Each structure stands twice: as C-alpha cells, then as structure tokens.
Amino acid sequence: MHRSLILLILAATLSACGTSVGDRGLSGAAIGAGAGAVGAAILGGPVAAVALIGAAAGGLTGVATSPSAVDLGKPIWQR
C-alpha cells in the first residue's frame, strides 16, 4: 500500500496537463498509472498490470485531447 500512496502523490504532482501533445500524453500516463495502481491495491488485483493499463489509457487520452478541450495550465516542471 505504501508504494501505491507514493504513485498517487506523484500522479497528483504531475496532474497539470500541458499544452503540447507530449506533455499531455506523459501527464495522462502518469495519472492513469497512479490511479490504476491505487485502485488495484485497494480492491486487490495485479497492481503492475492494472497500472500498465491505466498508463496506456491515460496516455492515449492525453494525446487525443486538445489544449482547448482540457487546459489545466503549464506542467509543474515548466513553471
């Protein structure tokens, strides 16, 4: 459970989606992986597999959206 909490904190830290496709893809993948890992740890499941699925889903969602559809500002690493 401790590792899942760290992933959740990292995902929250990276949650500021960027304006470029790459930034949105990376932050979406991080958020998806964190959410998947936490969900699997809480519900009891294969944490790594669900985190991988969450990362893929989050990354694809980040890449598929446009900055005008989902704009949370600059990523934290660019502030």
C-alpha positions in Angstrom: 0.0 0.0 0.0 2.9 2.3 0.7 4.1 2.2 -2.9 0.6 3.0 -4.1 0.5 6.1 -2.0 3.7 7.3 -3.5 2.4 6.7 -7.0 -0.8 8.7 -6.1 1.2 11.6 -4.9 3.4 11.6 -8.0 0.4 11.4 -10.2 -1.2 14.4 -8.4 2.1 16.3 -8.7 2.2 15.7 -12.5 -1.5 16.3 -12.9 -1.1 19.8 -14.5 -1.6 18.8 -18.1 0.5 20.8 -20.6 -0.2 22.5 -23.8 1.9 20.2 -26.0 0.8 16.7 -27.1 3.8 15.2 -25.4 3.1 16.9 -22.1 -0.5 15.8 -22.1 0.5 12.2 -23.0 3.1 12.0 -20.3 0.9 13.5 -17.5 -2.1 11.4 -18.6 0.0 8.3 -18.5 1.3 9.1 -15.0 -2.1 9.9 -13.7 -3.6 6.7 -15.3 -0.8 4.5 -13.9 -1.2 6.0 -10.4 -4.9 5.7 -10.4 -4.7 2.1 -11.7 -2.1 1.1 -9.1 -4.0 2.6 -6.3 -7.3 1.1 -7.4 -5.8 -2.4 -7.8 -4.1 -2.1 -4.4 -7.3 -1.1 -2.7 -9.5 -3.6 -4.5 -7.0 -6.4 -4.6 -5.7 -7.1 -8.0 -2.5 -7.3 -10.1 -1.1 -3.8 -9.3 1.5 -3.8 -12.1 -0.9 -5.0 -14.8 -3.6 -2.5 -13.9 -1.1 0.3 -13.6 0.1 -0.5 -17.1 -3.4 -0.5 -18.5 -4.1 2.8 -16.6 -0.9 4.3 -18.1 -1.9 3.3 -21.6 -5.5 4.7 -21.2 -4.3 7.9 -19.6 -1.6 8.4 -22.2 -3.9 7.9 -25.1 -6.5 10.2 -23.5 -3.8 12.9 -23.0 -2.6 12.6 -26.6 -6.2 12.5 -28.1 -7.3 15.7 -26.3 -6.5 19.2 -27.4 -5.4 22.0 -25.1 -8.6 23.9 -25.7 -10.7 20.8 -24.5 -8.7 20.2 -21.4 -6.4 23.0 -20.2 -5.1 22.9 -16.7 -2.2 25.2 -17.4 1.5 24.7 -17.8 3.0 21.5 -16.4 4.6 21.9 -12.9 8.1 21.3 -14.4 7.7 24.4 -16.7 6.5 26.8 -14.0 
